């Protein structure tokens, strides 16, 4: 790929921005999802827009994993509690 076409298509976010996105996704997934969706709408660079789309999907997936985990924990606690009373 030539240097001219690379600069036209965009370069994406640098490593520090990606690291910040990963840390935000791990610790604040709902805020990260909202931020990624808001930033994606106003981003003209297709490479950055793709990165933001991936960031939003990963944030939503992480939220889903957490919800499933807490549902399983709730079911386990509820079944143990009903076993003690029954």
N, C-alpha and C positions, 0 to 999 in steps of 0.2 A: 504494500500500500504506500502510495506516495505521501510526502509530507503535506502537500496541498489538500488532498482528499481527506486526510486525517484531521486537519484543522477545520475543514468544512463540516465534517460529520460530528464534531465535538469530541471532547476528551473524557468526559465523565467527571465524577468527583474524585478528589485526591484521597490518599490513604487516611489522613486524619479525619476527614468528613465521614468516610466509610466506617472507621472505628467508632466515631461518635454515634453514628446511626445504629451500629450493632449494640453498643452499650445502652443506648436509649431503648432499643427494642427489647433487650433482656430485662431491664429494670422498670421501664415505663411503656409497656406494649400498646396500651390504648392511646396514649398521647402520641406515640410514634406512628401509629396507624393514621390518626387524624392529621398529623404534620405531613406525612408522606402523601396523603391524598390531596391536601391543600396545596403543597408545593408542586405536585405533579400537574395540576391544572394550569399553573402559570409558567411552566418550564418550557421554553422553546427548543432547547437542545434535546434531540431524540435519544442520545445516549444517557443523559441525566434523567430524562423522563422514564426510560427503561429501568434505570437503577431505582428510581423512586417507586415504580410499580412493583419491583421485586421486594423493596423494603416494606411496602404496604402488605404484600402477600405473606411475607415472613412474619410480620407483626400480627396479622390476623391468624395465621397458623399457630403462633405461640400462645395467643389468647385462647384458641380452641383447645390446645393441649392442656393449658392450665384449668380450663372449665371442666374438661373430661377428668382430669386428675382429682379435682375437688369433688366432683360428683361421685367418683369411685370411693373416695375417702368418706364422704357422707353416707353412702350406702353401706360401707363396711361398719362404720360406727353405729348406724341405725340397726343393722342386723345383729350386732353384738349386744346392743342395749335391749332389743326385743328378745334375744336369747336368754338374757339374765332375768327378765321378768316372766318368762313363759315357762 
